[in-house]
Amino acid sequence: MIIDPTALVKASSSVAPIPTVIPGPENVYQKAGDVGNRTLWAVCVIMALSSIAFYVMAFRVPVQKRLFHILTAFITTFAFLSYFAMATGDGIAYNKAKVVEQNKHVPDIVHYVYREVYYARYIDWSLTTPLLLLDLALLAGLGGANILVAIVADVIMILTGLFAAFGDNDGQKWGWYAFACIAYLVVVYQLAFNGRAAAAGKDGKTKAFFGAIAGFTLLLWTIYPIIWGVADGARVASVDAEIIAYAVLDVLAKPVFGFWLLFTHDSMASTSPSVEGFWAHGFGGEGQGAIRVGED
């Protein structure tokens, strides 16, 4: 009987052939869970109640003294609309990121990460942060040219942050992020240096108050890009963690800021700005339609 040696090898071998194609990992979807959704609803309610409180506070003072009240109420109103949109599933899109795992002996493995981007948040910031800056600028008595530069830099910061969130690759994403940080430094300069210099000409209480609330605001605003870096940027933090972190900052930067500003403003009524002209009387009234900001 003649036996084929190759048949013996095949029969005795129990090792399956090594596949030439290695299946890659499945695509990853990073999205909010129950904790994140509940957080969005909680902040939505906080913004709504704060807005109502600010409007009530506005109607308790003469129209000439309502400038800070109206600006602050608008801030939380826009924030309420933004959080309502996010909580109900609007203002959300996915950013697709390509991830390549390089290997020496087998082909590179490619998969995609789809992460939720809450673009409603950027719309909110593009409206509310200029109003917040205007609050601080008017408190300090900052000049019109400096106010314009600060607000334009702020809008650039928000828009470039939005572009970074939807970046197709790391170079594009972090490039836009760098532009946003540069714009933020311009805002810091306008508040910390020009704003402080303008406030130096005010009375002692106003000067001290501006230093405290402006420092509080800049500290909070410095944390925002850090969160962005570990969330939308590096995709290390979960979407729920991102939502919670931004929620805490938004509550501190808007309702807490607003109550602090307005309660202190009302307690310093004798030295707070009084807006006459068009703001108080309309066209053709006292002041002939001009807007005049002065102090009683």
MITOR-914567 format. One record per residue: x, y, z of N, C-alpha, C in turn; residue in three letters; chain. Coordinates in steps of 0.1 Angstrom, whole numbers, plus 2048, in hexadecimal, padded with zeros to 3 digits. Example, Ala and Ser with C-alpha at 12.3 -4.5 7.8 and 13.67 -1.06 7.14 Angstrom:
! residues 2
ZATOR:n_xx:n_yy:n_zz:ca_xx:ca_yy:ca_zz:c_xx:c_yy:c_zz:residuo:cadena
ZATOR:884:7C7:84E:87B:7D3:84E:884:7DF:84E:ala:A
ZATOR:880:7EA:847:889:7F5:847:881:800:84F:ser:A
END
This chain:
! residues 296
ZATOR:n_xx:n_yy:n_zz:ca_xx:ca_yy:ca_zz:c_xx:c_yy:c_zz:residuo:cadena
ZATOR:809:7F4:800:800:800:800:809:80C:800:met:A
ZATOR:806:815:7F7:80F:821:7F5:807:82D:7FC:ile:A
ZATOR:80E:834:805:808:83F:80C:80E:84C:808:ile:A
ZATOR:806:855:804:80B:862:800:810:86A:80D:asp:A
ZATOR:81C:86E:80E:821:875:81A:81A:882:81C:pro:A
ZATOR:816:889:812:80F:896:813:801:894:81A:thr:A
ZATOR:7FB:888:817:7EE:885:81D:7EF:884:82C:ala:A
ZATOR:7FB:87D:830:7FD:87C:83F:7FE:889:846:leu:A
ZATOR:805:892:83F:808:89F:845:7FA:8A7:846:val:A
ZATOR:7F2:8A6:83C:7E5:8AD:83C:7DC:8A7:847:lys:A
ZATOR:7DD:899:848:7D4:893:851:7D8:896:860:ala:A
ZATOR:7E5:897:862:7EA:899:870:7EA:8A7:874:ser:A
ZATOR:7E8:8B0:86B:7E9:8BF:86F:7DB:8C3:873:ser:A
ZATOR:7DB:8C9:87F:7CE:8CE:885:7CE:8DD:885:ser:A
ZATOR:7D8:8E4:880:7D8:8F2:880:7D2:8F8:873:val:A
ZATOR:7C8:901:875:7C1:907:86A:7CA:910:862:ala:A
ZATOR:7C8:912:856:7D1:91B:84E:7CF:92A:853:pro:A
ZATOR:7DA:931:853:7DA:93F:858:7D3:948:84E:ile:A
ZATOR:7C9:94F:852:7C2:957:848:7CB:963:843:pro:A
ZATOR:7C9:966:836:7D1:970:830:7CB:97E:832:thr:A
ZATOR:7BE:97E:836:7B7:98B:838:7B2:98B:847:val:A
ZATOR:7B6:995:84E:7B3:996:85C:7A7:9A0:85D:ile:A
ZATOR:79C:99B:863:790:9A5:864:793:9B0:86D:pro:A
ZATOR:790:9BC:86A:793:9C8:872:787:9C9:87C:gly:A
ZATOR:78A:9D2:886:780:9D4:891:774:9DC:88B:pro:A
ZATOR:769:9DA:891:75D:9E1:88D:75E:9F0:88F:glu:A
ZATOR:756:9F8:888:756:A06:88A:750:A09:898:asn:A
ZATOR:755:A14:89E:752:A18:8AB:748:A24:8AB:val:A
ZATOR:73E:A24:8B2:734:A2F:8B3:734:A34:8C2:tyr:A
ZATOR:739:A41:8C3:739:A47:8D0:72E:A51:8D1:gln:A
ZATOR:724:A4E:8DA:718:A56:8DB:714:A57:8E9:lys:A
ZATOR:70B:A60:8EC:706:A62:8FA:6FD:A57:8FF:ala:A
ZATOR:6FE:A54:90C:6F6:A4A:912:6EB:A51:91B:gly:A
ZATOR:6E5:A49:924:6DB:A4F:92C:6E0:A5A:935:asp:A
ZATOR:6EC:A58:93A:6F1:A62:943:6F3:A70:93C:val:A
ZATOR:6F8:A6F:930:6FA:A7B:928:6ED:A82:925:gly:A
ZATOR:6E3:A7A:921:6D6:A7F:91D:6CF:A86:929:asn:A
ZATOR:6D0:A7F:935:6CA:A85:941:6D1:A92:944:arg:A
ZATOR:6DE:A93:942:6E5:A9F:945:6E1:AAA:93C:thr:A
ZATOR:6DF:AA8:930:6DA:AB2:927:6CC:AB8:92B:leu:A
ZATOR:6C3:AAF:92F:6B6:AB3:934:6B8:ABC:941:trp:A
ZATOR:6C0:AB7:94A:6C2:ABF:956:6C7:ACD:954:ala:A
ZATOR:6D1:ACE:94B:6D6:ADC:948:6CC:AE4:940:val:A
ZATOR:6C4:ADD:938:6B9:AE4:931:6B0:AEB:93B:cys:A
ZATOR:6AC:AE4:945:6A3:AE9:94F:6AA:AF5:957:val:A
ZATOR:6B7:AF3:95A:6BE:AFD:962:6BE:B0A:959:ile:A
ZATOR:6C1:B09:94D:6C2:B15:944:6B4:B1B:943:met:A
ZATOR:6AA:B14:942:69C:B19:941:699:B21:94E:ala:A
ZATOR:69B:B1B:959:698:B22:966:6A0:B2E:968:leu:A
ZATOR:6AD:B2D:964:6B6:B39:965:6B1:B44:95C:ser:A
ZATOR:6AD:B41:950:6A8:B4B:947:69C:B52:94D:ser:A
ZATOR:692:B4B:952:686:B51:958:68A:B5A:963:ile:A
ZATOR:694:B56:96C:698:B5E:977:69E:B6B:972:ala:A
ZATOR:6A6:B6A:968:6AD:B76:963:6A3:B80:95D:phe:A
ZATOR:699:B7B:956:68F:B84:950:687:B8B:95B:tyr:A
ZATOR:684:B83:966:67D:B89:971:685:B94:977:val:A
ZATOR:692:B91:979:69B:B9B:97F:69C:BA7:976:met:A
ZATOR:69B:BA5:969:69C:BB1:960:690:BBA:962:ala:A
ZATOR:684:BB4:963:678:BBD:965:677:BC3:972:phe:A
ZATOR:680:BC0:97B:67F:BC6:989:688:BD3:989:arg:A
ZATOR:68F:BD6:97E:698:BE2:97E:693:BEB:973:val:A
ZATOR:696:BF8:973:693:C01:968:699:BFC:95B:pro:A
ZATOR:693:C00:950:698:BFB:943:6A6:C00:940:val:A
ZATOR:6AA:C0B:946:6B8:C10:944:6C2:C07:94B:gln:A
ZATOR:6BE:BFF:954:6C7:BF7:95C:6C6:BE8:958:lys:A
ZATOR:6BF:BE5:94D:6BD:BD7:949:6C7:BD1:93F:arg:A
ZATOR:6D1:BD8:93B:6DA:BD3:931:6E0:BC6:935:leu:A
ZATOR:6E6:BC6:941:6EC:BB9:945:6E2:BAE:947:phe:A
ZATOR:6D6:BB2:94C:6CC:BA7:94E:6C8:BA1:941:his:A
ZATOR:6C5:BAA:937:6C1:BA4:92A:6CC:B9C:923:ile:A
ZATOR:6D8:BA1:923:6E3:B99:91D:6E5:B8C:924:leu:A
ZATOR:6E4:B8C:931:6E6:B7F:939:6DA:B76:936:thr:A
ZATOR:6CE:B7B:936:6C2:B73:933:6C3:B6C:925:ala:A
ZATOR:6C8:B74:91B:6CA:B6F:90E:6D4:B63:90E:phe:A
ZATOR:6DE:B64:916:6E8:B5A:916:6E2:B4C:91B:ile:A
ZATOR:6DA:B4C:925:6D5:B40:92A:6C9:B3B:921:thr:A
ZATOR:6C2:B45:91A:6B8:B41:911:6BD:B39:905:thr:A
ZATOR:6C8:B3E:8FF:6CE:B37:8F4:6D3:B2A:8F9:phe:A
ZATOR:6D9:B29:905:6DE:B1D:90B:6D3:B13:90D:ala:A
ZATOR:6C7:B18:912:6BB:B0F:913:6B7:B09:906:phe:A
ZATOR:6B6:B11:8FC:6B2:B0C:8EE:6BC:B01:8E9:leu:A
ZATOR:6C9:B04:8EC:6D4:AFB:8E7:6D2:AED:8EF:ser:A
ZATOR:6D1:AEE:8FC:6D0:AE1:903:6C3:ADA:900:tyr:A
ZATOR:6B8:AE1:8FE:6AC:ADB:8FA:6AD:AD3:8ED:phe:A
ZATOR:6B4:ADA:8E3:6B7:AD3:8D6:6BF:AC6:8D8:ala:A
ZATOR:6CA:AC7:8E0:6D3:ABC:8E2:6CB:AB1:8EA:met:A
ZATOR:6C3:AB4:8F4:6BC:AAA:8FC:6B2:AA3:8F4:ala:A
ZATOR:6AC:AA9:8EA:6A2:AA3:8E1:6A8:A9D:8D5:thr:A
ZATOR:6B5:A9D:8D3:6BB:A96:8C8:6BE:A9F:8BC:gly:A
ZATOR:6BC:AAC:8BD:6BF:AB5:8B2:6CD:ABB:8B5:asp:A
ZATOR:6D3:AC1:8AA:6E0:AC7:8AB:6EB:ABE:8AD:gly:A
ZATOR:6EA:AB1:8A8:6F4:AA7:8AA:6F8:AA1:89D:ile:A
ZATOR:704:A9F:89B:709:A98:88F:715:A8F:892:ala:A
ZATOR:719:A86:88A:724:A7D:88C:730:A82:884:tyr:A
ZATOR:73B:A81:88B:748:A84:885:74F:A76:882:asn:A
ZATOR:753:A74:876:759:A67:872:769:A69:873:lys:A
ZATOR:76F:A61:87B:77E:A61:87C:784:A54:878:ala:A
ZATOR:78E:A54:86F:794:A48:86B:7A0:A44:874:lys:A
ZATOR:7A0:A38:879:7AA:A33:882:7B2:A28:87B:val:A
ZATOR:7BF:A29:87A:7C7:A1F:874:7D0:A18:87E:val:A
ZATOR:7D0:A0B:87F:7D9:A04:888:7E3:9FD:87F:glu:A
ZATOR:7F0:A02:881:7FB:9FD:879:801:9F1:87E:gln:A
ZATOR:804:9E7:875:80A:9DA:879:816:9D7:870:asn:A
ZATOR:820:9D0:876:82C:9CD:86E:82A:9C2:864:lys:A
ZATOR:823:9B7:868:823:9AB:860:815:9A8:859:his:A
ZATOR:80B:9B0:85D:7FE:9AF:856:7FA:9BC:852:val:A
ZATOR:7F0:9BD:849:7EC:9CA:844:7E6:9D3:84F:pro:A
ZATOR:7E7:9E0:84D:7E1:9E9:857:7D2:9E7:859:asp:A
ZATOR:7CE:9E9:865:7C0:9E7:868:7B9:9F5:869:ile:A
ZATOR:7AF:9F7:861:7A8:A04:861:79A:A02:866:val:A
ZATOR:796:A0B:86F:788:A0C:873:784:A1B:875:his:A
ZATOR:777:A1D:877:773:A2B:878:76B:A2D:886:tyr:A
ZATOR:76E:A39:88B:767:A3D:898:75D:A48:894:val:A
ZATOR:750:A45:898:746:A4F:895:742:A55:8A3:tyr:A
ZATOR:745:A62:8A5:742:A68:8B2:738:A73:8B0:arg:A
ZATOR:72E:A74:8BA:724:A7E:8BA:72B:A8C:8BC:glu:A
ZATOR:727:A96:8B4:72B:AA3:8B6:71F:AAC:8B7:val:A
ZATOR:71E:AB3:8C3:712:ABB:8C6:715:AC9:8C0:tyr:A
ZATOR:712:ACB:8B3:714:AD8:8AD:70B:AE2:8B2:tyr:A
ZATOR:700:ADE:8B8:6F7:AE8:8BF:6FE:AF0:8CA:ala:A
ZATOR:708:AE9:8D0:710:AEF:8DB:718:AFB:8D5:arg:A
ZATOR:71E:AF9:8C9:726:B03:8C3:71D:B0F:8BE:tyr:A
ZATOR:711:B0C:8BA:708:B17:8B6:705:B1F:8C3:ile:A
ZATOR:702:B18:8CE:700:B1F:8DB:70C:B28:8DF:asp:A
ZATOR:718:B22:8DE:724:B2A:8E2:726:B36:8D9:trp:A
ZATOR:723:B35:8CC:725:B40:8C3:71C:B4C:8C6:ser:A
ZATOR:711:B49:8CD:707:B53:8D1:709:B58:8DF:leu:A
ZATOR:70C:B4F:8E8:70C:B52:8F6:71A:B58:8FB:thr:A
ZATOR:725:B53:8F5:732:B58:8FA:734:B67:8F6:thr:A
ZATOR:730:B6C:8EA:731:B7A:8E7:728:B82:8F1:pro:A
ZATOR:71D:B7D:8F5:714:B85:8FE:71B:B85:90C:leu:A
ZATOR:721:B7A:910:728:B7A:91D:734:B83:91D:leu:A
ZATOR:73B:B83:911:746:B8D:910:741:B9B:911:leu:A
ZATOR:736:B9E:90B:730:BAB:90B:72D:BAF:919:leu:A
ZATOR:727:BA6:921:725:BA9:92F:732:BAD:936:asp:A
ZATOR:73C:BA6:935:749:BA9:93B:74F:BB6:936:leu:A
ZATOR:74E:BB8:929:754:BC4:923:74D:BD1:928:ala:A
ZATOR:73F:BD0:929:738:BDC:92E:73A:BDE:93D:leu:A
ZATOR:73C:BD3:944:73F:BD5:952:74D:BDC:954:leu:A
ZATOR:756:BD8:94C:764:BDE:94D:764:BEC:947:ala:A
ZATOR:75B:BEF:93E:75C:BFC:936:766:BFB:92B:gly:A
ZATOR:767:BEF:925:770:BED:91A:76C:BF5:90E:leu:A
ZATOR:775:BFA:906:773:C02:8FA:76C:BF9:8EF:gly:A
ZATOR:766:C00:8E6:75F:BF9:8DB:768:BF1:8D2:gly:A
ZATOR:774:BF7:8CF:77D:BEF:8C6:781:BE2:8CD:ala:A
ZATOR:784:BE3:8DA:788:BD7:8E1:77D:BCD:8E2:asn:A
ZATOR:771:BD2:8E4:765:BC9:8E4:763:BC1:8D7:ile:A
ZATOR:765:BC9:8CC:763:BC3:8BF:76E:BB8:8BD:leu:A
ZATOR:77A:BBB:8C0:785:BB1:8BE:782:BA4:8C7:val:A
ZATOR:77E:BA6:8D3:77B:B9B:8DC:770:B92:8D7:ala:A
ZATOR:765:B98:8D2:75A:B91:8CD:75D:B89:8C0:ile:A
ZATOR:764:B90:8B7:768:B89:8AA:772:B7D:8AD:val:A
ZATOR:77B:B7F:8B6:784:B75:8BA:77D:B69:8C0:ala:A
ZATOR:773:B6C:8C8:76A:B62:8CF:763:B5A:8C4:asp:A
ZATOR:75D:B61:8BB:755:B59:8B0:75F:B51:8A8:val:A
ZATOR:76A:B56:8A5:774:B4D:89E:778:B41:8A6:ile:A
ZATOR:77A:B43:8B3:77D:B38:8BC:772:B2D:8BB:met:A
ZATOR:766:B31:8BC:75B:B27:8BC:75A:B20:8AE:ile:A
ZATOR:75A:B28:8A3:759:B22:896:765:B18:893:leu:A
ZATOR:771:B1C:896:77C:B13:894:77B:B07:89C:thr:A
ZATOR:776:B08:8A8:773:AFC:8B1:769:AF3:8AA:gly:A
ZATOR:75F:AF8:8A4:755:AF0:89D:75C:AE9:891:leu:A
ZATOR:764:AF0:889:76B:AEA:87E:774:ADF:883:phe:A
ZATOR:77A:AE1:88E:783:AD7:894:77B:ACA:898:ala:A
ZATOR:76F:ACC:89D:767:AC1:8A1:763:AB8:896:ala:A
ZATOR:762:ABE:88A:75E:AB6:87E:76A:AB3:875:phe:A
ZATOR:777:AB5:87A:782:AB2:872:783:AA4:86D:gly:A
ZATOR:788:AA2:861:789:A95:85B:795:A8D:85F:asp:A
ZATOR:79F:A94:863:7AC:A8E:868:7B2:A96:873:asn:A
ZATOR:7BC:A90:879:7C2:A96:885:7C9:AA4:881:asp:A
ZATOR:7CF:AA4:876:7D5:AB1:872:7CB:ABC:870:gly:A
ZATOR:7C0:AB9:86A:7B6:AC3:868:7B0:AC7:876:gln:A
ZATOR:7AC:ABD:87E:7A6:ABF:88B:7AE:AC7:894:lys:A
ZATOR:7BB:AC4:896:7C3:ACB:89F:7C8:AD8:899:trp:A
ZATOR:7C8:ADA:88C:7CB:AE7:886:7C0:AF1:88A:gly:A
ZATOR:7B4:AED:888:7A9:AF6:88C:7A9:AF9:89B:trp:A
ZATOR:7AC:AEF:8A2:7AD:AF0:8B1:7B7:AFB:8B5:tyr:A
ZATOR:7C3:AFB:8AE:7CD:B05:8B1:7C8:B13:8AD:ala:A
ZATOR:7C1:B14:8A2:7BC:B21:89F:7B2:B26:8AA:phe:A
ZATOR:7AA:B1D:8AF:7A0:B21:8B9:7A7:B25:8C6:ala:A
ZATOR:7B2:B1F:8C9:7BA:B22:8D5:7C0:B30:8D4:cys:A
ZATOR:7C5:B33:8C8:7CB:B40:8C5:7C0:B4B:8C6:ile:A
ZATOR:7B4:B49:8C1:7A9:B52:8C2:7A6:B54:8D1:ala:A
ZATOR:7A6:B49:8D9:7A3:B4A:8E7:7AD:B53:8EE:tyr:A
ZATOR:7BA:B53:8EA:7C4:B5B:8F1:7C1:B6A:8EE:leu:A
ZATOR:7BB:B6D:8E2:7B8:B7B:8E0:7AD:B7F:8E9:val:A
ZATOR:7A3:B76:8EC:798:B7A:8F5:79E:B7C:903:val:A
ZATOR:7A7:B73:907:7AD:B74:914:7B4:B82:915:val:A
ZATOR:7BC:B86:90B:7C3:B92:90B:7B9:B9E:90D:tyr:A
ZATOR:7AE:B9E:906:7A5:BA9:906:79F:BAA:914:gln:A
ZATOR:79C:B9F:91A:795:B9F:928:7A0:BA2:933:leu:A
ZATOR:7AB:B9A:932:7B4:B9A:93D:7BD:BA7:93E:ala:A
ZATOR:7C0:BAC:932:7C8:BB8:931:7C0:BC5:92F:phe:A
ZATOR:7BA:BC5:923:7B2:BD1:920:7A6:BD3:929:asn:A
ZATOR:79F:BC8:92C:794:BC9:935:798:BCE:943:gly:A
ZATOR:7A3:BC8:948:7A8:BCC:955:7AC:BDB:955:arg:A
ZATOR:7B3:BDF:94B:7B7:BED:94A:7AB:BF6:94A:ala:A
ZATOR:7A0:BF2:943:794:BFB:942:78D:BFB:950:ala:A
ZATOR:78D:BF0:956:786:BEF:964:78E:BF6:96E:ala:A
ZATOR:79B:BF9:96C:7A3:C00:976:79D:C0E:978:ala:A
ZATOR:796:C14:96E:791:C21:96F:783:C21:976:gly:A
ZATOR:77E:C16:97A:771:C15:981:773:C16:990:lys:A
ZATOR:768:C16:997:769:C17:9A6:76F:C09:9AB:asp:A
ZATOR:772:C09:9B8:779:BFD:9BD:770:BF1:9BD:gly:A
ZATOR:763:BF2:9BF:75B:BE6:9BF:75A:BE0:9B1:lys:A
ZATOR:758:BE9:9A7:756:BE4:999:763:BDE:995:thr:A
ZATOR:76F:BE4:998:77C:BDF:994:77E:BD1:99A:lys:A
ZATOR:77B:BCF:9A7:77D:BC2:9AD:773:BB8:9A8:ala:A
ZATOR:767:BBC:9A5:75D:BB2:9A0:761:BAE:992:phe:A
ZATOR:765:BB7:98A:769:BB3:97C:775:BA9:97D:phe:A
ZATOR:77E:BAC:985:78A:BA3:986:786:B95:98A:gly:A
ZATOR:77C:B94:993:778:B87:998:76F:B7F:98E:ala:A
ZATOR:766:B86:988:75D:B7F:97F:763:B7C:971:ile:A
ZATOR:76C:B85:96D:774:B83:960:77E:B77:962:ala:A
ZATOR:784:B77:96E:78D:B6C:971:786:B5E:971:gly:A
ZATOR:77A:B5E:978:772:B53:979:76E:B4E:96B:phe:A
ZATOR:76A:B57:962:766:B54:954:772:B4E:94C:thr:A
ZATOR:77D:B54:94D:789:B50:945:78E:B42:94A:leu:A
ZATOR:78D:B40:957:790:B32:95C:787:B28:956:leu:A
ZATOR:77A:B2A:956:771:B20:950:774:B1E:942:leu:A
ZATOR:776:B29:93B:778:B29:92C:785:B21:929:trp:A
ZATOR:78E:B21:931:79B:B1A:92F:799:B0B:930:thr:A
ZATOR:78F:B07:938:78C:AF9:939:785:AF3:92D:ile:A
ZATOR:77E:AFB:926:776:AF6:91A:77F:AF0:910:tyr:A
ZATOR:78A:AF6:90B:793:AF0:901:79A:AE3:906:pro:A
ZATOR:79C:AE2:913:7A2:AD6:919:798:ACA:917:ile:A
ZATOR:78B:ACD:91B:781:AC3:919:780:ABF:90A:ile:A
ZATOR:780:AC9:901:77F:AC6:8F3:78B:ABD:8EF:trp:A
ZATOR:797:ABF:8F4:7A2:AB8:8F0:7A1:AA9:8F3:gly:A
ZATOR:79B:AA5:8FF:79A:A97:903:78D:A91:8FE:val:A
ZATOR:784:A99:8F9:777:A94:8F4:777:A94:8E5:ala:A
ZATOR:773:A9E:8DF:772:A9F:8D0:780:A9D:8CA:asp:A
ZATOR:78A:AA2:8D1:797:AA2:8CB:79D:A94:8CB:gly:A
ZATOR:7A1:A8F:8D6:7A7:A82:8D8:79E:A76:8D9:ala:A
ZATOR:791:A79:8DB:786:A6F:8DC:789:A65:8E8:arg:A
ZATOR:790:A6B:8F2:793:A63:8FE:787:A62:908:val:A
ZATOR:781:A6E:90A:776:A6E:913:769:A6A:90C:ala:A
ZATOR:760:A63:913:753:A5F:90D:74B:A6B:90A:ser:A
ZATOR:740:A69:902:737:A74:8FF:730:A78:90C:val:A
ZATOR:72C:A6F:914:725:A72:921:72E:A7B:92A:asp:A
ZATOR:73B:A77:92B:744:A7F:933:746:A8D:92D:ala:A
ZATOR:746:A8E:920:747:A9B:919:73A:AA4:91D:glu:A
ZATOR:72F:A9D:91C:722:AA5:91F:722:AAA:92D:ile:A
ZATOR:726:AA1:936:726:AA5:945:730:AB1:947:ile:A
ZATOR:73C:AB0:941:746:ABA:943:741:AC7:93E:ala:A
ZATOR:73C:AC7:932:737:AD4:92C:72B:AD9:933:tyr:A
ZATOR:723:AD0:938:717:AD4:940:71B:ADC:94C:ala:A
ZATOR:725:AD7:954:729:ADE:960:72F:AEC:95C:val:A
ZATOR:737:AEC:952:73D:AF9:94E:732:B03:949:leu:A
ZATOR:729:AFE:941:71E:B07:93C:716:B0C:948:asp:A
ZATOR:713:B04:952:70B:B09:95D:713:B14:965:val:A
ZATOR:720:B11:967:728:B1B:96E:72A:B28:966:leu:A
ZATOR:72C:B26:958:72F:B32:950:723:B3A:94C:ala:A
ZATOR:717:B35:94E:70B:B3C:94A:701:B3F:955:lys:A
ZATOR:6FA:B36:95B:6F1:B39:966:6F9:B3F:973:pro:A
ZATOR:704:B38:977:70B:B3C:983:711:B4A:980:val:A
ZATOR:717:B4B:974:71D:B58:970:712:B63:970:phe:A
ZATOR:706:B60:96B:6FC:B69:969:6F6:B6E:977:gly:A
ZATOR:6F4:B65:980:6EF:B69:98D:6F9:B71:995:phe:A
ZATOR:706:B6D:994:710:B75:99A:711:B83:995:trp:A
ZATOR:710:B84:987:711:B91:981:705:B9A:985:leu:A
ZATOR:6F9:B94:984:6ED:B9D:986:6EB:BA0:995:leu:A
ZATOR:6ED:B97:99E:6EC:B9A:9AC:6F6:BA5:9B0:phe:A
ZATOR:702:BA4:9AB:70C:BAE:9AE:709:BBB:9A8:thr:A
ZATOR:705:BBA:99B:701:BC6:994:6F6:BCE:99B:his:A
ZATOR:6EC:BC7:99F:6E1:BCD:9A6:6E5:BD3:9B4:asp:A
ZATOR:6EE:BCD:9BA:6F3:BD2:9C7:6FC:BDE:9C5:ser:A
ZATOR:701:BE1:9B9:709:BEC:9B6:701:BF6:9AD:met:A
ZATOR:6F4:BF7:9AF:6EB:BFE:9A6:6F0:C0D:9A5:ala:A
ZATOR:6F6:C13:9AF:6F9:C21:9AE:705:C23:9A4:ser:A
ZATOR:70D:C19:9A2:718:C1A:999:717:C12:98C:thr:A
ZATOR:70C:C0B:98A:70A:C02:97E:707:C0A:972:ser:A
ZATOR:70A:C06:966:708:C0D:95A:6F9:C10:958:pro:A
ZATOR:6F6:C1B:953:6E8:C1F:94F:6E7:C22:940:ser:A
ZATOR:6DF:C1B:939:6DE:C1C:92B:6D2:C24:927:val:A
ZATOR:6D5:C30:921:6CA:C39:91D:6C8:C39:90E:glu:A
ZATOR:6C3:C43:908:6C1:C44:8FA:6B8:C3A:8F4:gly:A
ZATOR:6BC:C34:8E9:6B3:C2B:8E2:6AF:C1F:8EA:phe:A
ZATOR:6B9:C1A:8F2:6B6:C0E:8FB:6AA:C10:904:trp:A
ZATOR:6A9:C1C:90A:69F:C1F:913:692:C26:90D:ala:A
ZATOR:695:C2E:903:68A:C37:8FE:686:C35:8F0:his:A
ZATOR:68E:C2D:8E8:68B:C2B:8DA:68F:C37:8D2:gly:A
ZATOR:68D:C36:8C4:690:C41:8BB:686:C4C:8BE:phe:A
ZATOR:68B:C59:8BD:683:C64:8BE:67F:C68:8CD:gly:A
ZATOR:684:C5F:8D6:682:C62:8E4:68D:C6A:8EA:gly:A
ZATOR:68E:C6A:8F7:699:C71:8FE:6A6:C6B:8F9:glu:A
ZATOR:6AF:C74:8F6:6BD:C70:8F1:6BD:C6F:8E2:gly:A
ZATOR:6B1:C71:8DB:6B0:C71:8CC:6B6:C64:8C6:gln:A
ZATOR:6B3:C59:8CC:6B7:C4C:8C6:6C5:C47:8C9:gly:A
ZATOR:6CD:C4F:8CF:6DB:C4B:8D2:6DB:C41:8DD:ala:A
ZATOR:6E5:C39:8DE:6E7:C30:8E9:6F2:C35:8F1:ile:A
ZATOR:6EF:C38:8FE:6F9:C3E:907:6FA:C35:913:arg:A
ZATOR:707:C31:916:709:C29:922:711:C32:92C:val:A
ZATOR:70B:C34:937:711:C3C:941:70F:C37:94F:gly:A
ZATOR:714:C3E:959:712:C39:967:70B:C44:96E:glu:A
ZATOR:701:C3F:977:6FA:C49:97F:703:C4F:98A:asp:A
END
